[in-house]
């Protein structure tokens, strides 16, 4: 078989490729309710779709930070990353955000003020932007 007849492999889908609308709506409301402080939590996914926001006991929300006590999380492979809000209009990760991304999970969301369906971005463990499809289920 020559190289002309080889089939090209389909692009590999990320382990997490989507977020349920209900989970996104919860994130939006939680971020709005915490403003001007940051909101922070972890994310649970099933079959490649973020399905739940997991609140962790002892999480500390401040004006410019969120501290999640990861050691209080249950051992659960369905926890795939984090969500936190920025009270500013920029959903870009800080150096501290990138450090968390690289040490915990593989899918992270930042939602920025005004906390709506247009003001959030998702990132991988290296801080690179990824697209998440909003899934109506």
Secondary structure, 3 states (H helix, E strand, C coil): CCHHHCCCCCCCCCCCCEEEHHHHHHHHHHHHHHCCCCCEEEEEEECCEEEEEECCCCCEECCCCEECCHHHCCCCCCEEEEEEEECCCCCCCCHHHHHHHHHCCCEEEEEECCCCCCCEEEEECCCCEECCEEECC
